[in-house]
Amino acid sequence: MAAVLHRAGRARAARRDESAFTNAARSAMTSTPVSPSGGLLAAQREVP
């Protein structure tokens, strides 16, 4: 039972990381930060 819950937790964490990455990519493209990490990514990418 614990293994099933652990596997579901890992899948949920992976989806959360994936959504954070897509939010960061979207904020970098539109240069409007969606999340703090996305804002940092966009700011770093704008520097020549």
C-alpha positions in Angstrom: 0.0 0.0 0.0 2.8 2.4 0.9 4.5 1.7 -2.4 1.4 2.6 -4.4 1.0 5.9 -2.4 4.7 6.6 -2.9 4.4 6.0 -6.7 1.4 8.3 -6.9 3.2 11.0 -4.9 6.2 10.8 -7.3 3.9 11.1 -10.4 2.2 14.1 -8.8 5.6 15.7 -8.1 6.7 15.2 -11.7 3.5 16.8 -13.0 4.1 19.7 -10.6 7.7 20.2 -11.9 6.4 19.9 -15.5 3.8 22.6 -14.9 6.4 24.8 -13.2 8.6 24.4 -16.3 5.8 25.3 -18.7 4.9 28.3 -16.6 8.5 29.4 -16.6 8.7 29.0 -20.4 5.4 30.8 -21.0 6.6 33.7 -18.7 9.9 33.9 -20.5 8.1 34.1 -23.9 5.7 36.8 -22.8 8.2 38.4 -20.4 5.4 38.6 -17.8 6.4 36.4 -14.8 3.9 33.7 -13.9 5.9 32.5 -10.9 8.9 33.8 -9.0 11.2 31.1 -10.7 9.6 32.0 -14.0 10.3 35.7 -13.5 14.0 34.8 -12.7 14.2 32.8 -15.8 12.8 35.6 -17.9 15.1 38.2 -16.4 18.2 36.0 -17.0 17.1 35.4 -20.6 16.7 39.1 -21.3 20.3 39.9 -20.3 22.5 40.0 -23.4 
